């Protein structure tokens, strides 16, 4: 009995706030493409699935995030389009920042490192093919 109550408290006090944190980071990543949104939105969905049916359902019903989360939860993959948009937006925004907004070489190198990590993360996730089956991405 005590273990069930402790589990419920942990989910309410830890998982749900982490869901909101990762949702916020994912939303920040939309206008700031150096920060990839996809992994953060998937993490938010994972935490909400374990702590808040209401927030998980809200994410699934979202026109913006629902298809991504459904693909991940049902097939453990993301669409080719999602990968292309994520990589291109990161490279464009990061390239503009590196080329025009940063003078310090350390900031430029840090941005390149973040772009590389973000791109590697997105590319490491399986790609959904059009028939719904999974295939490993390059």
N, C-alpha and C positions, 0 to 999 in steps of 0.2 A: 504494500500500500504506500509506504513512504517513498519507495523507488519511483512509483508512478507519479506521485506529487512532485518529487524533485525533478523528474524528467519534464513535466509540464511547466514548472517554474523556469527551468533552464531554457526551454523552447521560447517561452514568453519573454524572458529577460535577456537572452543571448541571440537566439536565431532570428527573431523578428527584427530587432535593431540592426543586426547584420544584413538582413534582407533590405532594409531601408538604406543602409550605407552603400551597399553594392548597387542598388537602384539609382541612388544619387550619383555615384561614380559613373554608371552607365549613361545617365542623362547628361552629365558634364562632358562625357566623351563624344556626344553628338556634335556640339559646336567646336570641340577641341579634339580634332581627329588624331592628334599625337597620342591620345589616350584611347585605346580601343574600347568601344561600348560592348561588343558582343560577349566577351567573357564575364564582364560585370553583370550584365542582364541575366545571363544564364545562372550565375551564382545567386543573384537576387531571387530568381525563380526557385532555385533549390532550397534556399532558406525559408521562403514563404510557403513552399509546399509542405514543410515540416512544422510551420508555426502559425500560419494564418491562411485558412482556406479562402477567405474573402480577398486578400491581396494577391494570392496565387491566381484565383479566378479572374481578377482584374487584369493581371498581366496577360493571361491566356486570351482574354477578350480584346486586348489592345490590337488595333490594326497595325501598329508599328512593331510591337514585340511578339504578339501572339504566334505568328507563323514560325518565327525563329525558335521560340520556346517549344512549340509543338514538335517541330522537327527534332530538336535536341532530346526532348523527353521521350518521344516515341521511337526515334531511329538513331539517336546519338550522332547526329550530323548537322551541318549547317549548309545552306544553299550556296551554289557557286556564285550567284549574284551577291549574296551577303559578303562573301569573301572579297570579291572584286571591289565592291563599294567600300568596304573597310580598308583595304590596302591602298586603293587609289586616293581616298580622302586623307588617309594618314600621310601618304607621300606628298600630296599637294600641299596640305597645310604645314607639314613639317619642312618641306622644301622652301616654302615661302618664308617661314620663320627663320630657317637657317640662312637663307639668302638675303633677307631684307631686315629682319628684326633683331638679329643677334650680331654683336660685334666680337664678343669674348669667345675665343676658341674653345674654352672649357664648356660653355653653354652649347655651342654648336656640336661638340663631341657628345655631350650628354643627350642632346636631342637625337642625334644619329643613333646612339645606343638605345634610347627609348623606342625609336621607330623600328629598329631591328628586333627588339624584344616583342613589340606589339605585332609586327608582321609575322614573326616566327610563331607566336601564339595562335594567330588567326589561321595560318597555313597548317599548323599541326592538328587542327580539328578536322575530322573526317568531313568529306564533301558529299552531300546528298545528290544522287543522280536523278534524272527525270523520272525514272520508273519507281522511285521510292526506296530502292535498295541502297546500301552504303557502299562506298568505295574509298580506299585510302587516298588521301591527297598527297601530291608530290612532295 
